[in-house]
Amino acid sequence: FHHPDVVGMECSDCTIVLRGIEQLFLFDSFVEETIHKFVVESEQTVEDTIDPLISPPKLTDSFLSTNEDLMEWWMTQERLGAIHLLEKCASSTLSSSQSQKGPSQKSLEIGHSSNENETLKSQPLFPAISELFAALIHSGRKKSTSFSDNRSQHLYIANVIAPLCSIFVDLIHTEASFLRKKLLSRPALSSTSSSILRSPNLVSDMDLKANISQWISVISGANVAAQAVRRSQSTGGTRGNAVYFSQPASSSPIDVLERLAQSIEKLRDAICEDFIISAFVETIVMERAKFASYMMRCPFLLSQAESMERRGQREKDDGHGNGRNNWTLSPDLNDSFHVVSIIVKTLKSNMM
C-alpha cells in the first residue's frame, strides 16, 4: 500500500489498490453475513453468541482507517469517481445539460410526436440522476458503516457523501431553473397552438404539458434523493434483525446525514414554490392568462345588468344533470380555465 507505483497522485493506474481495498470491504461483509447466519441458525442474539471483546477485527480498520495517507487518497478517489458518474448521467439525461449541446434525437422525436399520451408516458416518474444518486448514497452508507470508529465514518461522510449531495443539489437546481426559464419564455409569433387562445403570450398545449411533466419528475427526483439519504441513517452494519459492529447512537453520524437530507428537502420545497406559486400562478395564470385583470374588473362586471352580454358572446357549460344546472363562463376566463385544466389533466395522467 505504500509503494509509490501503487498509491500516489502520479500513479497512472490506481485500480490495483482500489481492488485491494474493495476486497477488504467484501471480506468484512462476508464475516458479518457468516455471523448473522450463525445467529439465525442458533436462534440466539449476537450478544449471547459473540463476545464483543473477542469479535474478529475488521480489515478496513486494520489496513485502511489506521493509514492516514491511504484513507485520504481512497476517499479522494471515491469522491471523484462518484461525482464523475453523476455529472456524466446529468449530461445525457437532464434537459439543462442537453440544451447546451443542442436537442437530442429523443427530444426531437418527442417534440414531433403527434400522440400526446405517448409524450407524457415517455417522461419518467423521476430523472435517472436521482436513481443513480440513491444507488451511490446506498453504496456510500454501506462503506461508511463498515468502519468501527466514528471518526472514520465522519471523515467518509464529510469527504464523499456530503460533496456528492452538494453536486446533486446544484444539478437539480440548474435543471429547475432551466425548466422555469423554458416555461416563462414567450412563444414565437409563428408558433401554432393546439387550441386557439386570445393571449399570444401563452405557450402551446403540448409544450405546457411536457414542461409540467418535467417539473413533476424533478420534484419527485428530489424527494427520492432526500429519502435515500434519510434511509442511510443506520448506526453500524446491520443485516436482518441482527446488529454487528454497532456503534452507540449518541456518537453516530446520524445528525450529519439528517442535515444533508433536510437540505435536499428544502430544495424540493423551493422548487415546488417556484413552480406552483411564482411561475405558474403568478406569471402564467395571473399575468399571461389575464386572470389578475379579470379579478380587477369583477366589481364592474357584477354591477352590470344581467341581461347585458359582454362582447355579445357567452360560453356555456352544460354542467351536471341534463343541463338543468348550467353555468356561464366569462370569455375573459377562457385562457385561465384552459391553462388550469391542462395542469390538472397532466397531474392526473402522471398519477395513473
Disulfide bonds with the S-S distance in Angstrom:
none
